Structures are given as C-alpha cells and as structure tokens.
Amino acid sequence: MEGKYTGTRYVHSEAEIQARVWYEATKSMMYKQEEKNYTGNTEKKYFIKLNNFQINLYKSLPKFEKYDTINERKKLKIFSDFYLPIELGIDEYQEITSVEKEYTYEELKNTLVKELEDELSAEIKDISNLINKQINVREIDGGIEVQLIYEVLENIGEEKKINIE
C-alpha cells in the first residue's frame, strides 16, 4: 500500500538575478531654428459668455503681428456649488518675435545629448548601475540625429510565494 501526502509543502529559496538592459532614445535637430522671444507687450480682451452666446467687450483683434494667446475663464456661482450658465473671460495676447538662430555641430550634439540623458535618467530606476554609454551621431539633411544607448545592470528577480501541492 502506497502512502499519500495530503499536506502543503513549502520551498524556500533565494537568488539574485541580474540582467543587462539596454535603454535607447533618439532625437534630431536642425542647424537653423526659429526661436520665439516674448517682447513683454501684452493686450487683454474681455468677454461674457451666456451658454453658447459670447458677447465681446472689445472691437478688434490684437495689434500684434505674432502672438500667443492665454485664455482664462471663470464661471459665476451662487452658494457653494451652484454654478450659473454665465462665464467671464479674459483673452491675454502676448507679443512674440521670432529670431532665426544657427547652431554649430558641437552645440547641437551637446544639446541633444543633454536632453536624451535627462530623458533616459528619468526612465532608469538606478542610474548608478550604468555599465556602458554609447552615443551615435549621424548627419541628416540640414541637421543631425543623436542616438543615446545606456547599458544598465538591473536586478530582475522578484520575490514570490509558491505553494507546491
């Protein structure tokens, strides 16, 4: 007659499993770029909105040729949580000028490498386990493309309870 074990068996084991993991990011940038500069000149336009009907309290568009618009809206409320279908709004126009700037190969490379390093560092849990860093740069039409590859040693093991029946 054969004996049969009917209880639960437990196994205890520990291991540290490490793997080499590669993280990659690529960005490109042109030598000639148009940069926005704010002049500090602003213009505000006010309006009232009743449901879907808007009453403008101004007559013309902003006097700027190029501008960014910042919209601010506030609903009127009665009591603590009852809102009326009336909105007061302000459209603020900020004048911008665009300046064309031309970068050198080194400036572009350094800028892109810095941006990619920040991006990958935010993604990696422990940057101190960085084994290898590889930077690949290639010329594209009117600019450069930078590829950054990090090789990181990571602990990929996980602690888990296993019941063997």
Disulfide bonds with the S-S distance in Angstrom:
none
